[in-house]
Amino acid sequence: MKRKFIKNLIKGYVKYSDWEIVGNAVVIIYIRYQNEYNKWIKEEVGYTVTNEFGEFCFALNQYNYKNLEYIIEVFEPLN
């Protein structure tokens, strides 16, 4: 599979359901794609921590994988 590299900037913010800003939370990003045998592959590609305003940002290489998806998980704030 030939790979083509493109830079993507993925950014966002984390808030609780009552819209309270979540600072110092751990954010992990995964990619999920299908390989040439149509099997789903999931890989962790990075992690970061939100700032005091709940913001996070990732600069990622994007591959030309089949059915590429980004998955973002957020964990409780660090103390």
Secondary structure, DSSP 4 states (H G I P E B T S, - for coil): -----EEEEEEEE-B-TT--B--SEEEEEEEEEE-TTS-EEEEEEEEEE--TTSEEEEEEEE---EEEEEEEEEEEEP-
